[in-house]
Amino acid sequence: MANSAQARKRARQAVKARAHNASLRSRLRTAIKTVRKAVADGDKAAANEALRASTSVIDSIADKKIIHKNKAARHKSRLSAAIKAMA
């Protein structure tokens, strides 16, 4: 347990930051799932629209350093490739 006032405050702040980061990470996962679901359903127009929306979410979360920028690029690339592979 934190012994100094400074350490107690940092512990409080860490709890708050962790909750905020978790909610952002959840938004990211939801955005990725919407694209994957549209691809699985075979709806290319919906998949493209979902990709456009999720790209914005992925980039904003990478900018906040919740995930690494290379991981964000990898997600976008794989989602885009999945849509292009649709016949």
C-alpha positions as CSV (number, residue, x, y, z in Angstrom):
1,M,0.0,0.0,0.0
2,A,1.1,3.6,-0.7
3,N,2.7,5.2,2.3
4,S,3.1,8.9,1.3
5,A,0.4,11.3,0.3
6,Q,2.0,11.6,-3.1
7,A,1.9,7.8,-3.6
8,R,-1.7,7.6,-2.5
9,K,-2.7,10.3,-5.0
10,R,-0.8,8.5,-7.8
11,A,-2.6,5.3,-6.9
12,R,-6.0,7.1,-7.1
13,Q,-5.0,8.6,-10.5
14,A,-3.9,5.2,-11.8
15,V,-7.3,3.6,-11.0
16,K,-9.0,6.4,-12.9
17,A,-6.6,6.2,-15.9
18,R,-6.9,2.4,-16.0
19,A,-10.7,2.7,-16.2
20,H,-10.5,5.3,-19.0
21,N,-8.0,3.2,-21.0
22,A,-10.1,0.1,-20.6
23,S,-13.1,1.9,-22.0
24,L,-11.1,3.1,-25.0
25,R,-9.7,-0.4,-25.6
26,S,-13.3,-1.7,-25.5
27,R,-14.3,0.8,-28.2
28,L,-11.4,-0.4,-30.3
29,R,-12.4,-4.0,-30.0
30,T,-16.0,-3.2,-30.8
31,A,-15.0,-1.3,-33.9
32,I,-12.9,-4.2,-35.2
33,K,-15.7,-6.7,-34.5
34,T,-18.2,-4.6,-36.5
35,V,-16.0,-4.8,-39.6
36,R,-15.4,-8.5,-39.1
37,K,-19.1,-9.2,-38.7
38,A,-19.9,-7.2,-41.9
39,V,-17.2,-9.3,-43.7
40,A,-18.7,-12.5,-42.3
41,D,-22.2,-11.5,-43.4
42,G,-20.8,-10.9,-47.0
43,D,-22.0,-7.3,-47.1
44,K,-19.2,-5.4,-48.9
45,A,-20.8,-2.0,-48.7
46,A,-21.5,-2.3,-45.0
47,A,-18.0,-3.6,-44.4
48,N,-16.5,-0.6,-46.2
49,E,-18.6,1.8,-44.2
50,A,-17.6,0.0,-41.0
51,L,-14.0,0.1,-41.9
52,R,-14.1,3.8,-42.6
53,A,-15.6,4.4,-39.1
54,S,-13.3,1.9,-37.3
55,T,-10.2,3.4,-39.0
56,S,-11.0,6.7,-37.2
57,V,-11.4,4.9,-33.9
58,I,-8.2,2.8,-34.3
59,D,-6.2,5.9,-35.3
60,S,-7.5,8.0,-32.4
61,I,-6.7,5.2,-29.9
62,A,-3.2,4.8,-31.3
63,D,-2.6,8.6,-31.0
64,K,-3.5,8.3,-27.3
65,K,-0.9,5.6,-27.0
66,I,-3.4,3.0,-25.7
67,I,-2.1,0.7,-28.4
68,H,1.1,1.0,-30.5
69,K,0.9,2.7,-33.9
70,N,2.2,-0.4,-35.6
71,K,-0.5,-2.5,-34.0
72,A,-3.1,0.0,-35.2
73,A,-1.6,-0.2,-38.8
74,R,-1.7,-4.0,-38.6
75,H,-5.4,-4.0,-37.6
76,K,-6.3,-1.6,-40.4
77,S,-4.3,-3.6,-42.9
78,R,-5.8,-6.9,-42.0
79,L,-9.4,-5.5,-42.0
80,S,-8.8,-3.9,-45.4
81,A,-7.4,-7.1,-46.8
82,A,-10.4,-9.1,-45.5
83,I,-12.7,-6.7,-47.3
84,K,-10.7,-6.9,-50.5
85,A,-10.7,-10.7,-50.4
86,M,-14.5,-10.6,-50.5
87,A,-15.8,-11.8,-53.9
